[in-house]
Amino acid sequence: MVVIRLARGGAKARPFFNIVVSDKRNRRDGRFIERIGFYNPIATASEESIRVAQDRLTYWMSVGAQASPTVERLVSQAAKKAA
């Protein structure tokens, strides 16, 4: 099954997450199919904290990919912030 989830990057105590599409059997930070955005939980007010390629997210959801609960929450927050 294909899932949309977060892959952790960044340094110790300075997390940075990529929003990726990957096979469920792969490790969290392992191989992925496509990177569709990022999430920076420690972004300041002047920096962008989340970016998602909405067209690619819609495409992957239409072909059966399932988003993790965290990704669903982040995407809905980003949509509220954009509106």
C-alpha positions in Angstrom: 0.0 0.0 0.0 1.1 3.6 -0.7 1.1 6.0 2.1 1.7 9.8 2.5 3.7 10.4 5.7 6.4 12.5 7.3 10.1 11.6 6.9 12.3 13.2 9.5 15.4 15.2 8.6 17.3 18.0 10.3 19.7 17.9 13.2 19.4 16.8 16.8 16.8 19.0 18.6 16.1 20.8 15.3 13.6 18.7 13.4 12.5 19.2 9.8 10.1 16.9 8.1 9.5 16.1 4.4 6.0 15.1 3.4 6.6 12.0 1.2 4.7 9.4 -0.7 6.2 5.9 -0.1 5.5 2.3 0.1 4.2 1.3 3.6 6.8 -1.4 3.9 9.7 1.1 3.6 11.3 2.6 6.7 10.1 6.1 7.9 13.3 7.9 6.6 14.0 5.3 3.8 13.2 5.2 0.2 10.2 7.2 -1.1 8.4 7.6 -4.4 7.9 11.4 -4.4 8.5 14.4 -2.1 5.4 16.5 -2.1 6.1 19.1 0.6 7.7 19.9 3.9 6.9 20.8 7.5 9.1 22.9 9.8 7.8 22.7 13.3 10.2 25.3 14.7 9.8 27.9 12.0 9.7 31.5 13.1 6.9 33.9 12.2 8.8 35.2 9.2 9.5 31.7 7.8 7.3 29.3 6.0 6.3 26.4 8.3 4.5 24.1 5.8 4.3 23.7 2.1 2.3 21.0 0.2 2.0 20.5 -3.5 -1.8 20.4 -3.5 -2.1 19.0 -7.0 0.2 16.1 -6.2 -1.5 15.4 -2.9 -4.9 15.2 -4.7 -3.4 12.9 -7.4 -2.0 10.4 -4.9 -5.2 10.4 -2.9 -7.2 9.7 -6.1 -5.1 6.7 -6.9 -5.5 5.2 -3.5 -2.7 6.5 -1.3 -3.7 7.0 2.4 -2.4 9.9 4.4 -1.2 9.4 7.9 -3.3 11.1 10.6 -0.5 13.7 11.2 -0.3 14.6 7.5 -4.1 15.0 7.4 -4.0 17.3 10.4 -1.2 19.4 8.9 -2.8 19.7 5.5 -6.1 20.8 7.0 -4.2 23.4 9.1 -2.4 24.7 6.0 -5.8 25.0 4.2 -7.3 27.0 7.0 -4.2 29.3 7.1 -4.4 29.8 3.3 -8.1 30.6 3.4 
